[in-house]
Amino acid sequence: MLIDNTPSTTIWYDDKDSHVSIIDQRLLPHEYVVSKLQTFDDFCFAIKEMQVRGAPLIGVTAAYGLAIALRVDASISAEEDYAQKLIATRPTAMNLRWAIERIQKRISSCAENEKADLALAEAHQIRDKDIAICEQIGINGLSIIEELYQQKQRTINILTHCNAGWLATVDWGTALAPIYKAHFADIPIHVWVDETRPRNQGASLTAFELSEQGIDHTLITDNAGGHLMQHGMVDLCIVGSDRTASNGDVCNKVGTYLKALAAFDNQVPFYVALPTSTIDWDITDGIKEIPIEERDPYEVTHISGITDDGQVTSVKLVKDSKASNYSFDVTPAKLITALITEKAVVKAESSAIKLLNVSAETE
């Protein structure tokens, strides 16, 4: 996708200096800063402090982090310690654990002096495959938007929550990938962008992406979506997923569940776009079993922005009140119209999702 009309990705490896570069997403949309990740601690910090965010991108970053760490110590005990520390940085995101386990499987039978190079090669593959997977999600989701456009013959209004665009992946995104494909197919679209408190990823990242790509959009408060649906101003919702249970329950940025309830009550189709690597095959009840990350209350009690003189700063919103910061919620499968994956668009139910796993095993 584009930044200042220049194609870009969120993460890349520099062969010359042997380090990983990322876009520091904490500073967007006001500042575009590329940060170098050179040590294991750099990678842990980048994930935990949300220099990178979005389940697929977190997974790719963790894969590179483990590969870089193995250059220092490739013993079995060190490898396991690195793996567990990376997984602990963002416990809800399934792709992080998936990427780490994939690296470990790749290097499980090789000599210690071969581990770092093999892990790096695997990290490159994970990165490249993420781009291809997200583009295919876009292609599969495009058919849904095309069908709606054929029916309505007017601008299609799509509501999304948080950021599940290319900034949450390596490129293309998940929830925004069908939107980008529709834009490139000259289908008139308009996107309602939830601000997504408390970190405002919708306002800071999704709106930024859409603006850079030249896609019509409107920023709204998190609680405005239900009103828009009641008045026929939303044709469909597309959101992403940080972890999806094998029964179709979806864990995503907090507030997703409320959007799904409003969509269900107003007969608005509610889709979730995700790579199959986000599915946790061991969890059969997302509400009971998916761990929900609680982040620092500071994110709730304070808000960041840019002053009139161009300074990025944080201000306090409360006086003495306590705050809690549940970062995710779980949307029950019964509220979801379908899951848009790279394999196919499927119902959010165990039998359909199981076929995706069978397909993955035969590749």
N, C-alpha and C positions, 0 to 999 in steps of 0.2 A: 504493500500500500504506500501512500504518498505522505511525505512531510515536505512542505515548501516545494511541491511538484517534483520531488525527488523520491524514487522508489527506495524503501527502507524495510528492514526487519527489526525485530526487537532485541535479538541476540545474535552474535556472530563470533567466530574464532579467528584470531589474528595469528597466522602462521609465522610471520616474521618475528613477533615478540612473544609468541607462545602464551597469550593470555586471552581471556574472554571479554568482549565488550557488550554492554547493555545500555539501553536508554533508561536513565533514572526517572521512573514514572512519578515519583513523589513531587517532582518539580513542574510537571506538565499541568496546564497548558501554557504557563507563563514563561517557562524556561526549557530549552532543549539542551540537555547535558548528557554526554556519553561518559559512562564510568567504566573503568577497567577493573575486572575481577582477577586477582592474581594469587591470592592465598585462600585456603579453606575457609578461614574466618570471613573473608570478603563475600563468599558465596552464601554462607549462613546469614550474614547481615543483610544481604540483598534480598533474600527470601523473607526473612522474619520482619524486616522493616519496610517491606513492600516497595523496594526499588523495582522489583519485578513482582507481578501478581497475575492472577488468572491460572487456573489449574494446569493447562497444557504448558504454559511458559515456565511455571514453577518446576514442572517435571524436567523440562529441558535444562534449566539452570542447575538443578540438583545433579543431573547426569554429568554435566561438565564439572561441577564442584567435586564430585567423587573422583573423576578422572584426574583432575589437577592435584587433589590430595594424595592420590596413590603415587605420585612422583616423589613425595617426601617419605612415605612409609607405606609399603605394600604388603605388610604382614597381615595375616588373617585377623588378628586382634585389632589392629589399626583400621583395617577395612570395615569391620563391623562397627567399630566406634564411630567412624566417619558416617556410615550409613544411618545409624540411629540418631546422631546429632542432626543430620539433614532432615530426616523424617520428622523430628520434633519441632522444627522451625515453623511448620504450618500443618498441624495434625489432621485437619479436615480434608485437605486436598488429596484426592486419590492418585492423581497422576504423579505426584512426588514419590510415593511409595512404589508405584508401578515402574517408574524410570530407574529407581535405585535397584530394585529387584532384577530388572532386565540387565543392568550393568553387571551385577553380581553373578548372574547366571552365565553371562558371556565369559567372565574371567575365572570361573570356578575351577577349571581344570588346567590352568596355565601356570607357568613359573612366575615367581614374584617379580622378576625383572621384565616380564612381558605384560604385566597387568595394566600399567599406566597407558601404554600405547593402545592396547586392545580396548580399554575403557574409553579412551578418547575417540577411537574409531566408532565405537558403539554410540557415543554421545552425538557424533556427527550424523549418524544414521537416524537417531531419534529426532534430531532437529529437522533433517530433510523430510522425514516421513510426516512430521507434524504439519509441514506446509502442504504436502499433498493431501493429507487427510482433511484438513480444514477447507481446502478448495473443493474437495468432493462433497463435504457437508453443504457447502454453498450451492453446488450443482443440484444436490438432492432437494434442498429447501427451495430452490428457485421454482421448481414445478408447482409448489403450493401457492406461491405468489402469482405465478403466471395464470393458474386456474382462477384465482380470485379476480385478477384483472380482466380476464375474459368474461367473467360474470358481470362485473360492475362497470367496466369501461370508464373508469375514472381513477384518480390518484388513490393508491392503496395506503392506508394509514396503519402503521405498525408501532406497537408499544414495546419497549425493551427496558430491562432493569439492570442496573450496575453497568459493568463493562465486560462484554464478551466479544469484543472485536479483535482486530489484529494485535492490539497492544496486550491482549490476554493470552496470545499464542505467539508463534514465530511470525506468521503472516496470515491474512485472510480472516482469522477469527472463527468463532462458532456461531453464536446468534446473529452476528452481523454479516457473516459470509453469504447467506442467501440474499441479504439486502444489497451487498456489493454486486452480486451476480445480477440481481434485478436491475440495478442502476446501469450496469454495463450492457444489459439487454434493452435499454431505453424504456423500461416500464416506469411510469411516473409513481414515485413513492414519497411518503413523508413519514418521518420517524418521531414519535413522542419519546423523549429521553428523560427517564426518572433521574432526579439529582443524586439519589442514593446516599443518604446520610448513614454514618457520620463522616466517612472519608470522601464522599462526593465523587465517586469514580464515574458516575454518569455525566455530571457537569464537567469534570476535569478531563476525562478521557474519551468517553463515547461522543460527546458533543465536539470535542477536538478532532477526533477521527473523521466524523461525518463532515465537518467543516472543511478539513483538508482535502477530502475526496469530492467536495461539491455536492453533497446530498442534502436535500431540504430536511430540516429537523427543527423541533421546538423543545426547549428545556422546560420541564414541569416539576413541581414539588412531588415528593414521593406519594403523598396522599391524594393526588389529583386523578390518578388513573381510573378509579371507580366512577367518578363523575363523568369522565370522558366516555367510558363504556356505556353508562346509562343513557347518554345522549347520542349514541350511534357514531361516535367520532373515532372508534378504534375498530379496525377490520380483523386484526389478529395480533397476538402477543408472541414474541420469540425471546426466550431467555437462555442463558447458559447453565452449566452445572459444574459444581466442584466435586461432587461424588453422587453417583446414582446407584441405588440398591437394585438387586436382581429382580425385585418385584415391581420396579418402575417408580418407586419413590425417589424424589430428586432433592438433593441438598444444594442450595445456591445462596447467594448473598441475602442476608436478612431483609424481609419485605417481599420476597418472591411469593411466598405463601399467600399473602394478602392480595396480591395481583391475581393469583390463580383463583382465589375465592370470588373476586369481583368478576373475572372473566366467566367463570362457571355460572354465576347468577345472571349474567347478561348474554349468555349464549355466544360469547366471543371465543374463537378457537385459541387455545393456549398450547404453544409448542415449546419444546426444550431441545436445543441443538447441542450435541456433545460428541466427542470421539469415543469409541468403545473402550478406550483405555481408562475412561472416567468411571466405568461400571465396576462396582465392587461385588464380585460374584459370590462372596462369602456372607454378604448381608442380605437378609430376606425381609427385613422390616426397617426402613430408613428412619422412621420416627423414633424407634426404640434403640437402634444400634449405632447410628452414625454419630461420632463425637462432634460436638459443636464447640468451635473455638471461641473463647472469650478473650478479647483483646483489651488493651489498656483503656481504662475509663477516660483518660485524657482526650482520646479521640471524640468522645461525646461532650465533654465539658468545654472543649476548645474547638475553634474552627479556623482554618487557614484561608488566606486570600491575598490579594495584591492591593496595595494602597494607590492613591492617585499619583504618587510620585514614583511608582514602579517598584516598591519594596514588598517582597513576599513576607508575610508575618502571620502570627497566630494571635487570636484574641479569645478571652475567656467569656463563656456564655452564661455561667451561673455564679452564685456567690458561695454558698457553703454546701450545696446539695451533693449527695452521693450520686454515682452514675454506674450503670452496668452496660456492658458492650458485647452482647451476643452478636457474633459476626455473620452467622448463617441461620437459616431455618430450613425445614423440610416440607416440601409440597407433596401431598399424597398422590399416588398414581391415578386415583379416580378423577382428579381435577385436570389431568393432562390429556390433551387431544392426541398427541403422538410425540415420539422422540425422533429427531432428525439426526441420524448418524452418517458416518462415511459409508456404511454398508447398505443402509436402506432407511426409509421412513417407516417406523414400526409403532404399534400400539404400546403404551406403557403398562405392559402386563408380563408376567413371568414367562409364559409360553412363547411369546414373540421375542422377548429379550434373550431367551435361551438359544434361539436359532442364531443370534448374532455371535454368541460364544462358540457354537459349533462351527460357524463360518470361519472364525478366527483360528480355531484349532486346525483347520484343514489347509491353511495358507502355508 
